[in-house]
Amino acid sequence: MTVLSTRHMLLASAAAAAALAYLNFKRRRAATQQGVSREAPAYGRGGLLGRNPHTLQSLNEPALARRSDLVLLGYLLESRLAADAQCPANSGLASIWRDHVVPLAVRDGCEWQLGMTAAITGLKSEAGAPFNGLVGRISDAVGERWELLVDGVDGVGTVCVKSTNLKAAADVGAVIATWRRIPNRYQTQEPYALGSPVHEAVREGDPAKLWQLMRSAPPELSAVDAEGRTPLHLALEQLEERREEERDEREEQPVPTDVALVGALLLAPGTHVNARDRRQRTPLHAAISMGLQELVPMLLEAHADPTMDCQGNNALHLAAIQGDASTIRLLLSPTEAAGTATAPLDVCGCGKDSWTPLGLAARANKLAAAQALVELGADPNAATRSDGKSALDVARSNGREAMVRLLTPSKHD
């Protein structure tokens, strides 16, 4: 088990002392107010970070970011004290710390400092633009810039930005995931765990335990873990990982235990089948992007919505990018996609940056996907980008001879 740093323990002790002192004051004051009823502040019931519109409107971006970090530290403190049997699990300490102690620490604003969590914004260069929206930890000061540790597509790396390119992260799930993946020198323990017993059963790969949880009481299947994943998202990711591990040892088939976990979760009613993770993916988006095409019919039968957007693209666009012809046919054949109660997908509908499914298939040179789309009504000459170029134009400009032959109009007259 990781040991908390001395600084961290001092902060935690100060948080506990301040929060408990305030709690005792509130209790004493309530005891002396005979028959006087006071409504609790609304921001005390505003979710994980709470809300206080009057205070938040006056805070600058660094203060908002510090507030998020301090609030999460309070939840970590409560979690650690409860784990050590030093206070009840539902003591309310974290809420008191959040609503009455943290505001005092940030009310006068602050500046960006080492260790703070921040989101990157406003980078316009070709190299910098992909970092926009990422959340990282400030790790160093480099002249007039800040160096951030961020978790990008190639793993954890660094990026240097100006203060004007930093803002408080709006997504608490992204902040929590950053805490988990990129601890700083003052915070070496994972923050408040947002997982559930269902997450634990999925992580353990235990269908029997999962069934027992689902029989004993209706589980909260829309709950998320520290990385913003529902149990269904987690089950799909584990299935992909374990299939990848076993690819060299056996035929590329789903691991039976993990398929059973996915099936069990899909049998439970609820909105979790269309819940989004921190990358805005629904389980259907995730399954298609991971190449788990055998699970797509199960998700559709459980009322997964293929029209939902994932960073500009719907399920059909993602299937075209993956070159998944069978999923394309399934998504565009309502009689096969039994159980779906959504509007039909447009075979020529535009996605991110105005790309159509056929344009995406042509760009990625996915012949089987392109053929399926053409057979189902996609027009090779329709504009597929904002500049008016068609899928056929894209194939020609990229020297895709087989794709050009497939998309040449004479082939479909």
Secondary structure as UniProt FT lines:
FT   HELIX           6..32
FT   TURN            34..35
FT   HELIX           42..45
FT   HELIX           53..56
FT   TURN            57..58
FT   HELIX           61..83
FT   TURN            84..85
FT   TURN            89..90
FT   HELIX           93..96
FT   HELIX           97..101
FT   HELIX           102..106
FT   TURN            107..108
FT   TURN            114..115
FT   STRAND          117..120
FT   TURN            126..128
FT   HELIX           129..131
FT   TURN            132..133
FT   STRAND          135..142
FT   TURN            143..144
FT   STRAND          145..152
FT   TURN            153..154
FT   STRAND          155..162
FT   HELIX           163..165
FT   STRAND          166..167
FT   HELIX           172..181
FT   TURN            185..186
FT   HELIX           197..203
FT   TURN            204..205
FT   HELIX           207..216
FT   TURN            221..222
FT   TURN            226..227
FT   HELIX           231..246
FT   TURN            247..249
FT   HELIX           256..267
FT   HELIX           271..274
FT   TURN            278..279
FT   HELIX           283..289
FT   TURN            290..291
FT   HELIX           293..295
FT   HELIX           296..301
FT   TURN            302..303
FT   TURN            306..307
FT   TURN            311..312
FT   HELIX           315..322
FT   HELIX           325..331
FT   TURN            334..336
FT   TURN            338..339
FT   TURN            347..348
FT   HELIX           352..354
FT   HELIX           357..363
FT   TURN            364..365
FT   HELIX           367..375
FT   TURN            376..377
FT   TURN            380..381
FT   TURN            386..387
FT   HELIX           391..397
FT   TURN            398..399
FT   HELIX           401..407
FT   HELIX           409..412
//
